[in-house]
Amino acid sequence: MQNSQKTIITQLHLSALLLGGTALFSKLLPFSAIDIISYRALICGLLVMGIARALKHKLIIANLFHLALLIFCSVLFTVHWTAYFHSMQVSSVAVGIVSMFTFPVITVFIEPLITKTKLHLIDILMAGIVLFGVSLIVPEFSLDNDVTTGVVFGLLSGFAVALRNIIVSKWLSGYSAFTIMAYHGLISAAVLFPFTVVSASNISVYEWLLLLLLGTVFTAIPHTQKTYALLHKSAKTVSMIISLQVVYASIFAYLLLNETVELQTMIGGSLILFAALFESIQSRKS
């Protein structure tokens, strides 16, 4: 059992590393957030559905309540992905990803309300540390400021994924991670494709390679791992550890996109790193 718990935590850390790389594609691909997420979701959904069928995982959801929840969670995931990418495009990778990562804070406060569990002081403290780390990278709040627009969309993305994670952890633990992610990907694609403006024939070979890389290595793999963790861990634990994505994304943006990393951003990232590592240790003990 202990080895299984360690495996889940290790998978979460790998997921954080890979998900940190997704931020790069918001800048590397010259498309709107809706166009990028449409193709990303379709590629991810088809791949994961193929794996689920090969592994003979149940794809037909007979329970209507669970099916409704899964569809609702898929819509939440659509909002999460699209708002997150739009946030980074109108501001910067650092602002978009850190503002989205208020979702561990949101999770800490709303999960006990939904799951009827006790809210612990240490969870509030760790959530506060993450929130303070977020606040360090936000400049003045002005409606004329692109950063503020990025923060607003980042917060919307964070709320959507927090609610999705809690619902999956509480009510959908009887289904495989592959099944859940297959629904997320395909439903997201169905919702977004009517609003796309870039047709498949107008996408270059290089851009297709980027989309395939985004949809497989940087989406299907880490999100399936994260979803698997949600089936065995609380949404709060998963959220805190996945916060490491902030640190990795900032590093990738600095190394590959030449985005500057201010001292305040580094301090904020360090605080988030501390909270994630603390949660990793606590989770392994439980």
Beta strands, then each sheet from edge to edge (+ up, - down):
end
